[in-house]
Amino acid sequence: MAKFVFKVNNVDYSGLVLAGYMNWTKNDIDHKTSARSETTGTMRRKRLAKKRQLEITCRRAKQSELNPLVQALDALTVEITYLDLIGGEVTKTFYGSKIDSTQYGNLNGEAVWDKTKFTLTEV
């Protein structure tokens, strides 16, 4: 039985992901000639690729816990190991462009962030 995994460049961040908040999507990239026939309604399709997209939300965490993850995601591309709905545990190259987070408060003088969210798209 497969278990949840989320690694960035082989560093395990599974414990930061909020339970139930890793959304998986498979997107088809079609050739520009793919279209539905205007006379018969038949779809003629040429798929160029299948790409994954992951939407991740992290649990409430201290700045020192989140900082390594956010720094890793700042790279142009990253190697992500995750549990794929079709392929099981896989490692693929992704990019991300936006990270959202809300400062929740402070704990013992350190900032605490809540529901840090980001979307990763397969290259």
C-alpha positions as CSV (number, residue, x, y, z in Angstrom):
1,M,0.0,0.0,0.0
2,A,1.4,3.4,-1.0
3,K,1.8,6.1,1.6
4,F,1.8,9.9,1.2
5,V,5.1,11.5,0.3
6,F,6.1,15.0,-0.7
7,K,9.8,15.7,-1.3
8,V,11.5,18.7,-2.9
9,N,14.9,17.9,-4.3
10,N,15.0,14.7,-2.2
11,V,14.3,16.6,1.1
12,D,11.1,15.2,2.8
13,Y,8.5,17.9,3.5
14,S,5.6,15.4,3.9
15,G,5.1,16.5,7.5
16,L,4.4,20.1,6.5
17,V,1.5,19.3,4.1
18,L,-1.9,19.8,5.8
19,A,-3.8,16.4,5.8
20,G,-6.1,16.3,2.8
21,Y,-4.6,19.4,1.1
22,M,-2.5,18.0,-1.8
23,N,-4.7,18.3,-4.9
24,W,-3.6,16.3,-7.9
25,T,-4.6,17.2,-11.5
26,K,-3.7,15.5,-14.8
27,N,-3.7,18.0,-17.8
28,D,-3.6,17.0,-21.4
29,I,-1.6,19.2,-23.8
30,D,-3.2,18.9,-27.3
31,H,-1.8,19.7,-30.7
32,K,-3.2,22.8,-32.3
33,T,-5.0,20.7,-34.9
34,S,-7.1,18.9,-32.3
35,A,-10.8,19.9,-32.9
36,R,-14.3,18.7,-33.2
37,S,-15.6,18.2,-36.7
38,E,-18.3,20.8,-37.6
39,T,-20.1,18.3,-39.8
40,T,-20.1,15.1,-37.8
41,G,-19.3,16.3,-34.3
42,T,-16.5,13.7,-34.0
43,M,-13.5,14.8,-32.0
44,R,-10.2,14.5,-33.7
45,R,-7.5,14.8,-31.1
46,K,-3.7,14.6,-31.1
47,R,-2.4,14.6,-27.5
48,L,1.2,15.9,-27.3
49,A,1.7,15.2,-23.6
50,K,0.2,14.6,-20.2
51,K,1.3,16.9,-17.4
52,R,0.6,17.0,-13.7
53,Q,-0.3,19.9,-11.5
54,L,-0.1,19.8,-7.7
55,E,-1.8,22.3,-5.3
56,I,-0.3,22.1,-1.9
57,T,-1.4,23.7,1.4
58,C,0.8,23.4,4.4
59,R,-0.2,23.2,8.1
60,R,0.5,26.0,10.5
61,A,4.3,26.2,11.0
62,K,7.1,28.3,12.3
63,Q,9.2,30.4,10.0
64,S,12.2,28.1,10.6
65,E,10.2,25.1,9.5
66,L,8.8,26.7,6.3
67,N,11.9,28.7,5.2
68,P,13.8,25.7,3.7
69,L,10.8,24.6,1.7
70,V,10.0,28.1,0.4
71,Q,13.7,28.6,-0.5
72,A,13.8,25.3,-2.4
73,L,10.6,26.3,-4.3
74,D,12.2,29.6,-5.4
75,A,14.4,27.8,-7.9
76,L,13.5,27.8,-11.6
77,T,12.6,24.1,-11.5
78,V,12.6,21.5,-8.7
79,E,12.5,17.7,-8.5
80,I,9.3,16.7,-6.7
81,T,8.6,13.2,-5.4
82,Y,5.0,12.6,-4.7
83,L,2.3,10.0,-4.7
84,D,0.8,10.1,-8.3
85,L,-2.8,8.8,-8.7
86,I,-1.8,6.9,-11.8
87,G,1.9,6.1,-11.4
88,G,2.3,5.6,-7.6
89,E,5.4,7.2,-6.0
90,V,7.2,9.2,-8.8
91,T,9.8,12.0,-9.2
92,K,9.1,14.6,-11.8
93,T,10.4,18.1,-12.6
94,F,8.0,20.9,-11.7
95,Y,8.0,24.7,-11.6
96,G,6.1,27.0,-9.4
97,S,5.5,30.8,-9.6
98,K,3.4,31.8,-6.6
99,I,3.4,31.1,-2.9
100,D,0.7,32.5,-0.6
101,S,0.8,32.5,3.2
102,T,-0.7,34.3,6.1
103,Q,1.3,35.3,9.2
104,Y,-0.7,33.8,12.1
105,G,1.3,35.3,14.9
106,N,4.4,34.6,17.0
107,L,5.5,31.7,19.2
108,N,8.4,32.3,21.5
109,G,9.6,35.2,19.4
110,E,9.3,33.4,16.1
111,A,6.8,34.1,13.3
112,V,4.2,31.4,12.7
113,W,2.6,31.1,9.3
114,D,-0.7,29.5,8.4
115,K,-2.0,27.7,5.3
116,T,1.0,28.4,3.1
117,K,-0.2,27.5,-0.4
118,F,1.5,26.9,-3.7
119,T,0.8,25.3,-7.1
120,L,3.4,23.2,-8.9
121,T,3.1,22.5,-12.6
122,E,5.1,19.7,-14.4
123,V,7.7,21.0,-16.9
